[in-house]
Amino acid sequence: MHRLANPTRFLRLCNMVKPWAMAITLLCLATGLYFSLFKSPPDYQQSDTVRIMYVHVPAAWMAMFCYSAMALSSAAALIWGHLVAQLIAKATAPIGASFTFLALITGSLWGKPMWGTWWVWDARLTSVLILFFLYLGFIVLHDAFDDTSRGARAASILAVVGAVNVPIIKFSVDWWNTLHQPASVVKLDGPAIHSSMLVPLLLMACGYTGFYLWMLIVRMRAEFNSNKIRAIRIRQANR
């Protein structure tokens, strides 16, 4: 992993991964949406409202996945001072915040017909809202200082400390009595969901993951270019 701390090697790897990430994103999202909208059956209780699940659930998964990636990258940046790890965390934050916002909005749309309200201060919903604010806090802190290294360090500390919220989100439905349904896909005794619904759900999850990698690479290249331009300007100013 330390080899990838070299920006040149990392960008070379990104160039190899990017077309695959694009292909996975387009193929899985197109196939997943087709099965979600036209092939999967309506739920016996939720009817066609259940189709929101195919957008909401993968978005919630990616919200936690992106934050975990951001926290791990921030920890690597704090411990080893790797620029690549720091930029991965910075590039991941807006993507993860977007997934979290999508999960919150679609969750509200799903909750209205199911619970009769757009929002409740449910343990799962509240912890996901806190996750959204952690993303926003990271983004704001990163650019809050004139010294970019101080901002990056403060944001990294927030990301690492905030990682405690990820297991709270995951296990909130088990620890507290909540309106949110318990896990039905990732279970020790196997998924409690029929394959006609599980397949499009997993296709959408793969599409979201490919989209994250695609956008991460795009944002990473932009960050590297921005750093090069900043370095050139600093050298010119010091002449």
C-alpha positions in Angstrom: 0.0 0.0 0.0 2.9 2.3 0.7 3.8 2.1 -3.0 0.5 3.8 -3.9 1.5 6.8 -1.7 3.6 7.8 -4.7 1.2 10.1 -6.8 2.6 8.9 -10.1 2.0 5.3 -9.3 -1.4 6.1 -7.9 -2.5 8.0 -11.1 -1.2 5.2 -13.2 -3.5 2.8 -11.3 -6.4 5.3 -11.6 -5.9 5.3 -15.4 -6.3 1.5 -15.4 -9.3 1.4 -13.1 -11.3 4.3 -14.5 -12.7 2.6 -17.7 -13.7 -0.4 -15.7 -15.4 1.7 -13.1 -17.3 3.6 -15.9 -18.3 0.3 -17.5 -19.5 -1.2 -14.2 -21.4 1.9 -13.3 -23.3 2.2 -16.6 -23.9 -1.5 -17.0 -25.0 -2.2 -13.5 -27.2 0.9 -13.1 -28.9 0.3 -16.4 -29.6 -3.3 -15.7 -30.4 -2.7 -12.1 -33.0 0.0 -12.9 -34.6 -2.2 -15.5 -35.0 -5.1 -13.1 -36.0 -2.7 -10.3 -38.8 -0.9 -12.3 -40.1 -3.7 -14.6 -39.1 -7.1 -13.4 -39.1 -7.1 -9.6 -42.5 -7.8 -8.1 -44.4 -5.3 -5.9 -44.3 -6.0 -2.2 -47.4 -7.6 -0.7 -47.6 -4.8 2.0 -45.8 -1.9 0.4 -47.0 -2.4 -3.2 -44.9 -0.5 -5.8 -43.6 1.9 -3.1 -41.0 -0.8 -2.3 -39.2 0.2 -5.5 -37.8 3.2 -3.7 -35.7 0.6 -1.8 -33.6 0.0 -4.9 -32.3 3.6 -4.7 -32.5 4.1 -1.0 -30.8 1.0 0.4 -27.6 1.1 -1.8 -27.3 4.9 -1.1 -27.4 4.1 2.6 -24.8 1.4 2.2 -22.5 3.7 0.2 -23.0 6.5 2.8 -21.4 4.2 5.4 -18.8 2.8 2.9 -17.6 6.2 1.8 -17.3 7.4 5.4 -15.3 4.3 6.3 -13.0 4.9 3.4 -12.7 8.6 4.3 -11.9 7.8 8.0 -9.3 5.1 7.0 -7.7 7.5 4.6 -7.6 10.2 7.2 -6.0 7.9 9.7 -3.3 7.0 7.1 -2.8 10.7 6.4 -2.4 11.4 10.2 -0.1 8.5 10.9 2.1 8.4 7.8 1.5 11.8 6.3 0.6 10.4 2.9 -0.6 13.1 0.5 -2.5 10.5 -1.5 -4.4 9.3 1.5 -5.3 12.9 2.4 -6.6 13.6 -1.1 -8.6 10.4 -1.1 -10.4 11.5 2.0 -10.9 15.0 0.6 -12.2 13.7 -2.7 -14.5 11.1 -1.0 -16.3 13.6 1.3 -18.6 15.3 -1.3 -19.4 11.9 -2.9 -20.3 10.4 0.5 -22.3 13.4 1.4 -24.3 13.1 -1.8 -25.0 9.4 -1.1 -26.1 10.3 2.5 -28.4 13.1 1.3 -29.9 10.7 -1.3 -30.5 8.1 1.4 -32.2 10.7 3.7 -34.4 12.1 0.9 -35.5 8.7 -0.4 -35.9 7.4 3.1 -38.4 10.2 3.8 -40.2 9.5 0.6 -40.4 5.8 1.6 -41.4 6.6 5.2 -44.4 8.8 4.4 -46.6 6.0 3.0 -45.2 3.4 5.3 -45.1 5.3 8.6 -47.4 8.1 7.9 -44.8 10.8 8.4 -41.8 12.2 6.5 -39.5 12.1 9.5 -39.2 10.6 12.9 -36.3 10.9 15.4 -35.6 7.2 14.9 -32.2 5.9 16.0 -31.3 4.9 12.4 -32.5 8.1 10.8 -30.9 10.4 13.4 -27.6 8.6 13.2 -27.6 8.9 9.4 -28.4 12.6 9.7 -25.4 13.0 12.1 -23.3 11.2 9.4 -24.4 13.9 6.9 -23.4 16.6 9.2 -20.0 14.9 9.8 -19.4 14.9 6.0 -20.3 18.6 5.9 -18.1 19.3 8.9 -15.2 17.6 7.1 -15.7 19.6 3.9 -15.9 22.9 5.8 -13.0 22.2 8.1 -10.7 21.2 5.2 -10.9 24.7 3.7 -11.4 26.7 6.9 -7.7 27.6 7.4 -5.3 29.6 5.3 -2.7 26.9 6.0 -4.1 23.9 4.0 -2.1 21.4 6.1 -3.8 22.6 9.3 -7.2 22.3 7.7 -6.4 18.8 6.4 -5.3 17.7 9.8 -8.4 19.1 11.6 -10.7 17.5 9.1 -8.8 14.2 9.4 -9.2 14.2 13.2 -12.9 14.8 12.8 -13.2 12.0 10.3 -11.4 9.5 12.6 -13.4 10.5 15.7 -16.7 10.5 13.7 -16.1 6.9 12.6 -17.7 5.7 15.8 -21.0 6.7 14.2 -20.8 4.1 11.5 -21.3 1.0 13.7 -24.0 2.9 15.5 -25.9 3.3 12.2 -25.4 -0.3 11.4 -26.5 -1.8 14.7 -29.0 0.9 15.7 -32.0 -1.3 14.7 -30.7 -4.1 16.9 -29.7 -2.0 19.9 -32.9 0.2 20.1 -36.6 -0.2 19.4 -36.9 1.7 16.1 -39.4 2.1 13.4 -36.7 1.2 10.8 -36.8 -2.5 9.7 -33.9 -4.7 10.7 -31.2 -6.0 8.3 -32.6 -8.2 5.6 -29.6 -8.7 3.3 -26.4 -9.0 5.4 -27.4 -11.6 8.0 -25.5 -14.6 9.5 -28.2 -17.0 8.4 -28.4 -15.5 4.9 -30.5 -12.9 3.2 -34.2 -12.7 4.2 -35.2 -11.2 0.9 -36.4 -13.1 -2.3 -33.9 -13.3 -5.2 -36.3 -11.3 -7.5 -35.7 -8.3 -5.2 -32.2 -9.2 -4.1 -30.7 -9.3 -7.6 -31.7 -5.8 -8.7 -30.7 -4.5 -5.2 -27.2 -5.9 -5.6 -26.9 -4.6 -9.2 -27.8 -1.1 -8.0 -25.2 -1.5 -5.1 -22.5 -2.5 -7.7 -23.5 0.4 -9.9 -23.2 2.9 -7.0 -19.8 1.4 -6.0 -18.6 1.8 -9.6 -19.9 5.4 -9.6 -18.0 6.1 -6.4 -14.7 4.8 -7.9 -15.3 6.7 -11.1 -16.0 10.0 -9.4 -13.2 9.4 -6.9 -10.7 9.1 -9.7 -12.1 12.2 -11.5 -11.9 14.3 -8.3 -8.4 12.9 -7.4 -7.0 14.0 -10.8 -8.5 17.4 -10.2 -7.0 17.6 -6.7 -3.5 16.6 -8.1 -3.8 19.3 -10.8 -4.9 21.9 -8.3 -1.9 21.1 -6.1 0.4 21.4 -9.1 -1.0 24.8 -10.0 -0.8 26.0 -6.4 2.9 24.9 -6.2 3.7 26.7 -9.4 2.1 29.9 -8.2 3.9 29.7 -4.8 7.3 29.3 -6.7 6.5 32.2 -8.9 5.5 34.4 -6.0 8.8 33.6 -4.2 11.0 34.6 -7.1 
